Amino acid sequence: MTNLPKIALGAWAWGNDGTFGGDITAESLRPIFDTAMANGLNLWDTAYAYGMGTSEKVLAGFLKGLERNAYLVSDKFTP
């Protein structure tokens, strides 16, 4: 990847910890992911602390099967 994205899409709410309501599902997030990727937004920010890994799992499900050079993931380690 030679052109780095200027912005990232944060996936904090994808952890569905209740901060943004309790009805956030992978099915409701899929159109957001697909639209972002279709428009070149391919830098994703996540962390284990977002729903104790839920955010990472949802994002991983969306990324599965894509070419590895089609996206970037910014993740944070929390001891």
MDAnalysis code that builds the backbone (N, CA, C; Angstrom):
import MDAnalysis as mda
import numpy as np

u = mda.Universe.empty(237, n_residues=79, atom_resindex=np.repeat(np.arange(79), 3), trajectory=True)
u.add_TopologyAttr("name", ["N", "CA", "C"] * 79)
u.add_TopologyAttr("resid", np.arange(1, 80))
u.add_TopologyAttr("resname", ["MET", "THR", "ASN", "LEU", "PRO", "LYS", "ILE", "ALA", "LEU", "GLY", "ALA", "TRP", "ALA", "TRP", "GLY", "ASN", "ASP", "GLY", "THR", "PHE", "GLY", "GLY", "ASP", "ILE", "THR", "ALA", "GLU", "SER", "LEU", "ARG", "PRO", "ILE", "PHE", "ASP", "THR", "ALA", "MET", "ALA", "ASN", "GLY", "LEU", "ASN", "LEU", "TRP", "ASP", "THR", "ALA", "TYR", "ALA", "TYR", "GLY", "MET", "GLY", "THR", "SER", "GLU", "LYS", "VAL", "LEU", "ALA", "GLY", "PHE", "LEU", "LYS", "GLY", "LEU", "GLU", "ARG", "ASN", "ALA", "TYR", "LEU", "VAL", "SER", "ASP", "LYS", "PHE", "THR", "PRO"])
u.atoms.positions = np.array([
    [0.863, -1.175, 0.000],
    [0.000, 0.000, 0.000],
    [0.899, 1.225, 0.000],
    [0.778, 2.023, -1.018],
    [1.641, 3.192, -1.135],
    [0.946, 4.482, -0.721],
    [-0.357, 4.552, -0.840],
    [-1.105, 5.747, -0.446],
    [-1.765, 5.509, 0.912],
    [-1.196, 6.108, 1.942],
    [-1.765, 5.925, 3.272],
    [-3.012, 6.797, 3.435],
    [-4.045, 6.266, 4.095],
    [-5.272, 7.023, 4.299],
    [-5.028, 8.244, 5.183],
    [-5.804, 9.281, 4.960],
    [-5.691, 10.497, 5.766],
    [-6.520, 10.423, 7.036],
    [-7.537, 9.549, 7.037],
    [-8.383, 9.385, 8.216],
    [-8.628, 7.904, 8.469],
    [-9.046, 7.611, 9.688],
    [-9.387, 6.240, 10.074],
    [-10.832, 6.206, 10.539],
    [-11.423, 5.050, 10.440],
    [-12.756, 4.847, 10.990],
    [-12.590, 4.093, 12.301],
    [-13.038, 4.695, 13.390],
    [-12.939, 4.065, 14.699],
    [-14.051, 3.060, 14.914],
    [-13.677, 1.926, 15.484],
    [-14.632, 0.845, 15.694],
    [-14.947, 0.643, 17.178],
    [-14.825, 1.701, 17.967],
    [-15.099, 1.590, 19.397],
    [-16.523, 1.102, 19.637],
    [-17.486, 1.724, 18.982],
    [-18.889, 1.353, 19.191],
    [-19.167, -0.073, 18.743],
    [-18.297, -0.613, 17.905],
    [-18.507, -1.972, 17.429],
    [-18.321, -2.980, 18.549],
    [-17.773, -2.526, 19.671],
    [-17.659, -3.377, 20.845],
    [-18.970, -3.500, 21.589],
    [-19.939, -2.630, 21.233],
    [-21.290, -2.654, 21.790],
    [-21.294, -2.776, 23.308],
    [-20.590, -1.844, 23.967],
    [-20.564, -1.842, 25.427],
    [-21.738, -1.064, 26.016],
    [-22.664, -0.628, 25.192],
    [-23.839, 0.095, 25.653],
    [-23.717, 1.596, 25.557],
    [-22.509, 2.112, 25.324],
    [-22.296, 3.548, 25.250],
    [-23.125, 4.189, 24.143],
    [-23.243, 3.496, 23.031],
    [-23.972, 4.022, 21.877],
    [-25.293, 3.300, 21.663],
    [-25.825, 2.704, 22.716],
    [-27.067, 1.947, 22.606],
    [-26.768, 0.460, 22.588],
    [-27.811, -0.328, 22.720],
    [-27.613, -1.766, 22.826],
    [-27.977, -2.551, 21.587],
    [-28.297, -1.863, 20.497],
    [-28.767, -2.596, 19.321],
    [-27.787, -2.563, 18.151],
    [-26.511, -2.359, 18.439],
    [-25.501, -2.348, 17.388],
    [-25.093, -3.799, 17.131],
    [-25.336, -4.259, 15.915],
    [-25.011, -5.633, 15.537],
    [-24.087, -5.629, 14.332],
    [-23.463, -6.757, 14.093],
    [-22.609, -6.879, 12.911],
    [-23.425, -6.631, 11.646],
    [-24.666, -7.091, 11.635],
    [-25.515, -6.890, 10.459],
    [-25.798, -5.409, 10.217],
    [-25.967, -4.628, 11.274],
    [-26.230, -3.197, 11.101],
    [-24.960, -2.422, 10.751],
    [-23.802, -2.981, 11.089],
    [-22.528, -2.328, 10.803],
    [-21.983, -2.666, 9.420],
    [-22.411, -3.766, 8.867],
    [-21.868, -4.213, 7.579],
    [-22.005, -3.164, 6.480],
    [-23.170, -2.494, 6.331],
    [-23.266, -1.463, 5.292],
    [-22.288, -0.303, 5.503],
    [-21.995, 0.023, 6.749],
    [-21.031, 1.082, 7.047],
    [-19.643, 0.655, 6.571],
    [-19.272, -0.564, 6.909],
    [-17.977, -1.094, 6.478],
    [-17.879, -1.115, 4.963],
    [-18.888, -1.673, 4.316],
    [-18.859, -1.800, 2.852],
    [-18.784, -0.435, 2.166],
    [-19.545, 0.535, 2.648],
    [-19.538, 1.875, 2.061],
    [-18.184, 2.548, 2.262],
    [-17.634, 2.405, 3.461],
    [-16.316, 2.988, 3.733],
    [-15.265, 2.398, 2.801],
    [-15.222, 1.094, 2.691],
    [-14.223, 0.447, 1.840],
    [-14.408, 0.829, 0.376],
    [-15.650, 0.913, -0.060],
    [-15.930, 1.271, -1.458],
    [-15.480, 2.688, -1.784],
    [-15.389, 3.530, -0.745],
    [-14.995, 4.921, -0.952],
    [-13.555, 5.204, -0.515],
    [-12.772, 4.152, -0.325],
    [-11.353, 4.313, -0.035],
    [-10.996, 4.509, 1.425],
    [-11.974, 4.436, 2.316],
    [-11.675, 4.529, 3.751],
    [-11.327, 3.125, 4.225],
    [-10.037, 2.857, 4.332],
    [-9.603, 1.491, 4.614],
    [-8.648, 1.382, 5.799],
    [-8.606, 2.408, 6.637],
    [-7.819, 2.377, 7.870],
    [-8.791, 2.267, 9.033],
    [-8.686, 1.169, 9.756],
    [-9.637, 0.860, 10.831],
    [-8.937, 0.894, 12.182],
    [-9.550, 1.581, 13.143],
    [-9.005, 1.707, 14.495],
    [-9.838, 0.857, 15.439],
    [-9.175, -0.013, 16.176],
    [-9.866, -0.878, 17.126],
    [-8.956, -1.156, 18.318],
    [-9.478, -1.879, 19.289],
    [-8.699, -2.265, 20.471],
    [-9.441, -3.370, 21.203],
    [-8.691, -4.184, 21.911],
    [-9.319, -5.254, 22.690],
    [-10.285, -4.682, 23.727],
    [-9.954, -3.516, 24.252],
    [-10.790, -2.903, 25.288],
    [-12.172, -2.512, 24.770],
    [-12.358, -2.441, 23.463],
    [-13.656, -2.103, 22.882],
    [-14.543, -3.338, 22.920],
    [-15.290, -3.457, 24.000],
    [-16.187, -4.603, 24.144],
    [-15.462, -5.899, 24.443],
    [-14.292, -5.799, 25.062],
    [-13.493, -6.978, 25.412],
    [-13.264, -7.878, 24.197],
    [-12.877, -7.257, 23.085],
    [-12.543, -7.995, 21.877],
    [-13.654, -8.070, 20.847],
    [-14.853, -7.623, 21.215],
    [-15.974, -7.699, 20.272],
    [-15.700, -6.866, 19.028],
    [-15.175, -5.663, 19.208],
    [-14.864, -4.802, 18.069],
    [-13.902, -5.491, 17.118],
    [-12.856, -6.102, 17.648],
    [-11.868, -6.784, 16.816],
    [-12.492, -7.968, 16.076],
    [-13.369, -8.691, 16.753],
    [-14.012, -9.852, 16.124],
    [-14.938, -9.428, 14.988],
    [-15.715, -8.376, 15.202],
    [-16.609, -7.889, 14.151],
    [-15.788, -7.417, 12.961],
    [-14.767, -6.608, 13.226],
    [-13.921, -6.111, 12.144],
    [-13.249, -7.267, 11.410],
    [-12.731, -8.237, 12.132],
    [-12.078, -9.388, 11.507],
    [-13.043, -10.132, 10.592],
    [-14.287, -10.249, 11.015],
    [-15.276, -10.911, 10.175],
    [-15.496, -10.181, 8.860],
    [-15.478, -8.860, 8.906],
    [-15.655, -8.066, 7.694],
    [-14.421, -8.139, 6.793],
    [-13.245, -8.198, 7.398],
    [-12.003, -8.199, 6.634],
    [-11.671, -9.567, 6.036],
    [-12.249, -10.617, 6.618],
    [-11.955, -11.979, 6.167],
    [-12.253, -12.113, 4.669],
    [-11.288, -12.625, 3.959],
    [-11.447, -12.849, 2.529],
    [-10.978, -11.696, 1.659],
    [-10.726, -10.531, 2.253],
    [-10.211, -9.404, 1.474],
    [-8.709, -9.567, 1.256],
    [-8.207, -8.984, 0.190],
    [-6.762, -8.964, -0.033],
    [-6.101, -8.252, 1.144],
    [-5.008, -8.798, 1.642],
    [-4.358, -8.228, 2.828],
    [-3.863, -6.807, 2.589],
    [-3.529, -6.463, 1.392],
    [-3.033, -5.106, 1.132],
    [-4.165, -4.121, 0.851],
    [-5.409, -4.533, 1.052],
    [-6.563, -3.665, 0.792],
    [-6.975, -2.837, 2.011],
    [-6.372, -3.089, 3.168],
    [-6.781, -2.393, 4.388],
    [-5.621, -2.296, 5.373],
    [-5.782, -1.390, 6.337],
    [-4.851, -1.244, 7.458],
    [-5.653, -1.293, 8.744],
    [-5.067, -1.871, 9.775],
    [-5.719, -1.940, 11.081],
    [-4.792, -1.329, 12.120],
    [-5.338, -0.394, 12.880],
    [-4.633, 0.186, 14.010],
    [-5.246, -0.435, 15.259],
    [-4.475, -1.220, 15.962],
    [-4.972, -1.923, 17.146],
    [-4.127, -1.511, 18.340],
    [-4.690, -1.650, 19.510],
    [-3.967, -1.275, 20.720],
    [-3.925, -2.446, 21.683],
    [-2.779, -2.663, 22.278],
    [-2.621, -3.723, 23.263],
    [-2.921, -3.166, 24.642],
    [-3.774, -3.846, 25.360],
    [-4.112, -3.450, 26.725],
    [-3.776, -4.617, 27.648],
    [-2.830, -4.402, 28.550],
    [-2.459, -5.517, 29.435],
    [-3.581, -5.897, 30.385],
])
